[in-house]
Each structure stands twice: as C-alpha cells, then as structure tokens.
Amino acid sequence: MDHVPVLLQEVIDGFKDSPTSKSSYYDGTFGRGGHFAEVLKEFNPDLCIGSDGDLAAIEYGRELFKGRIASGQVHLIQGSYTQFEELKEENELLRAPFDLMLLDLGVSSPQLDQGDRGFSFYHEGPLDMRMDQRQSQTAAGIINDWHADDLIRLFQDYGEIRRPYRVVRAIVNDRESKPFETTKQLSSLIERIEGWRKKGSHPATRFFLALRMAVNNELKGLEEGLPQLMKSLNDGGRLAIISFHSLEDRIVKNIFRDGLGLGFAVNKKVIKPSQGEEKKNTRSRSSKLRIFQRGEKQ
Ligand SMILES: C[S@@+](CC[C@H](N)C(=O)[O-])C[C@H]1O[C@@H](n2cnc3c(N)ncnc32)[C@H](O)[C@@H]1O
C-alpha cells in the first residue's frame, strides 16, 4: 500500500505562516517522502534534507528525487533525528539553521506491509520491528529475554493494556520450549489468550504497538531529539510534529510549552485531522499535530 501522508494541508498551512524565507527544510522522518514532496512543491526551499533510520526509505527517496539530488537541492541521509547532533558532525549541511522542520512519527505503510520487517501481525515474518536494521535489539529479543515484570510494564505503559498478565504468563511459558521467532507465533498466542472479539481491533494491535515503541526506543528518542531540533531552528523557523500515541503527544506538548527558553507553541490547541481525512485514511485517526516557533512572539 502506498503511504498517504496525514495532516498534510495542516502542516503546509502551519509552515506558510512562519515569518521566515522558508529556504531550508529538514524532515527527520522521510518515509515515502509524502510530506517532503509537498513542502518542495509549495515552498521550493534551496536546501531540503531528509533523514530516516530505514535504509529502504532512503533508497526509495534517492530514486524519487534523483534530479533534485543531482542539482544539490535535496540530500537524503540514513540516520535518526534522535541523534541530530551526531548527524550534524557527519554532515556539514545539517549545521545550517532550518526554517522548516518536520517529524511525522511512527511507521510508514510500506514498513507495515512488508512481512519481512516484522511490524505487522497480518503478515508472517521475523519478529523484528527495527526501523534501522543496523541496530541489534529486535522484538524477538525483547519477547524472549525480558523478565515477565518488564514485559507487563511495557504492555501496560506503552500499549495501555490494563491486564496483560495472562498473555505475558503464556509468553514466558511458551518461550521455554520454543523461542519466539515470527510475528504469527506471537499474534496467534495473543489471539488464543485474549480471544478475537468481532468488534474493535485485533487483540494483538496494542501488544505490537508497545513492542515496536520499545524496539526503537521511540519515547526516549523523541524526548532527546526534540530539543536538538528546536536548537537547530532559525529565528522564526517552525518545527511541526505529528504524533500518533498519547504518550508521544504528551512529550511534545510539555517540551513545546516549556519552550526551553527558545520560543513558543504556535497553537494553543492540538491540531487534529478533519472528519473527511479520518474517513478517507483510518491511519490518521489518532494523529495530532503541534507546531513550535523559535524566537519571540510578535
Ligand atoms: C510515518 S512515516 C513518515 C512518512 C512520511 N512523512 C511520508 O509522508 O511519506 C515515519 C518514518 O519515520 C521513520 N522513523 C520513525 N522514528 C524514527 C527514529 N526514531 N529514527 C529514525 N527514523 C525514524 C520510520 O522509519 C518511517 O519511515
């Protein structure tokens, strides 16, 4: 499935209102380049840099923006926005202060659709879930090695599952005789224990979400990454963050409200997708947008 960018018009509108020349843009979650392409079309910045932990995303983008890469307008880098300072050391271009910056958190549709990435319980594949395949921690590693109490806390905190006890007990029991290797192995265990209610989402949904967030250290990464990006904004520059999880949004809200003495949250209220977008793209339903601007409020 193609990746349909969420809150696209809202991001563009938020960028339009920024008091800068909009001539430099950094996208820390390039994905399939949906937002990236629209920002290019709308503002045509002189310098556009995209990064993503996932090499497949970067390779896709290198093909898509071949011409603009050759002309020096577009640069695509494999790496994580969470280590922006390190990326800057390796790439001089990232040292430019940016007028526009964007994070669209989470996974892309192609990542979910490719069974061999292990993100989805709908596809058989290795229990992997790494966005950046150079990292060693995988979902199988967590399921097979973590202590039961840590698994319970993980599913409660990240998955917001109130009673994951029976599933965790079954995991700990089953892994003794056969370590978990595949997505289906885990999702069928969850189905067996939790049952498949006709209404609502698949019982494995929140377990898989929690695991993915732990594998990729997503919350801590966001907490560490945001200040680095805020400091890399130009005066008047804007940083837009799209999140999909209440814990992510809380981090964004708190850091933007505090502002680190650098600037302010542009919108008092969080921006959500329209009903029309929610209908057309179910993935947008939990999405939230917050925008930060560097400098003094006028
Ligand atoms: C929702 S997709 C972005 C889609 C993109 N905005 C588009 O319209 O095509 C999120 C992307 O960010 C990447 N990503 C998420 N968290 C990351 C992190 N902590 N470090 C590096 N990449 C990350 C994922 O690999 C994925 O490709």
The ligand as an SDF file (V2000), in Angstrom:
LIG
                    3D

 27 29  0  0  0  0  0  0  0  0999 V2000
    5.0050    7.8280    9.3800 C   0  0  0  0  0  0  0  0  0  0  0  0
    6.4810    7.5580    8.4840 S   0  0  0  0  0  0  0  0  0  0  0  0
    6.7640    9.0870    7.6840 C   0  0  0  0  0  0  0  0  0  0  0  0
    6.0230    9.2380    6.4190 C   0  0  0  0  0  0  0  0  0  0  0  0
    6.3380   10.4920    5.6200 C   0  0  0  0  0  0  0  0  0  0  0  0
    6.0180   11.6990    6.3350 N   0  0  0  0  0  0  0  0  0  0  0  0
    5.6010   10.4540    4.3000 C   0  0  0  0  0  0  0  0  0  0  0  0
    4.6630   11.2500    4.1050 O   0  0  0  0  0  0  0  0  0  0  0  0
    5.9380    9.6250    3.4440 O   0  0  0  0  0  0  0  0  0  0  0  0
    7.7030    7.5660    9.7060 C   0  0  0  0  0  0  0  0  0  0  0  0
    9.0860    7.2850    9.2040 C   0  0  0  0  0  0  0  0  0  0  0  0
    9.9930    7.7390   10.1960 O   0  0  0  0  0  0  0  0  0  0  0  0
   10.9730    6.7910   10.4440 C   0  0  0  0  0  0  0  0  0  0  0  0
   11.2900    6.9060   11.8550 N   0  0  0  0  0  0  0  0  0  0  0  0
   10.4220    6.8930   12.8790 C   0  0  0  0  0  0  0  0  0  0  0  0
   11.0480    7.0370   14.0530 N   0  0  0  0  0  0  0  0  0  0  0  0
   12.3520    7.1530   13.7510 C   0  0  0  0  0  0  0  0  0  0  0  0
   13.5320    7.3370   14.5200 C   0  0  0  0  0  0  0  0  0  0  0  0
   13.4770    7.4150   15.8590 N   0  0  0  0  0  0  0  0  0  0  0  0
   14.7170    7.4240   13.8670 N   0  0  0  0  0  0  0  0  0  0  0  0
   14.7760    7.3400   12.5290 C   0  0  0  0  0  0  0  0  0  0  0  0
   13.7020    7.1540   11.7460 N   0  0  0  0  0  0  0  0  0  0  0  0
   12.5110    7.0680   12.3410 C   0  0  0  0  0  0  0  0  0  0  0  0
   10.3850    5.4570   10.0540 C   0  0  0  0  0  0  0  0  0  0  0  0
   11.3930    4.5770    9.6050 O   0  0  0  0  0  0  0  0  0  0  0  0
    9.4060    5.8350    8.9580 C   0  0  0  0  0  0  0  0  0  0  0  0
    9.9690    5.6800    7.6910 O   0  0  0  0  0  0  0  0  0  0  0  0
  1  2  1  0
  2  3  1  0
  2 10  1  0
  3  4  1  0
  4  5  1  0
  5  6  1  0
  5  7  1  0
  7  8  2  0
  7  9  1  0
 10 11  1  0
 11 12  1  0
 11 26  1  0
 12 13  1  0
 13 14  1  0
 13 24  1  0
 14 15  1  0
 14 23  1  0
 15 16  2  0
 16 17  1  0
 17 18  1  0
 17 23  2  0
 18 19  1  0
 18 20  2  0
 20 21  1  0
 21 22  2  0
 22 23  1  0
 24 25  1  0
 24 26  1  0
 26 27  1  0
M  CHG  2   2   1   9  -1
M  END
$$$$
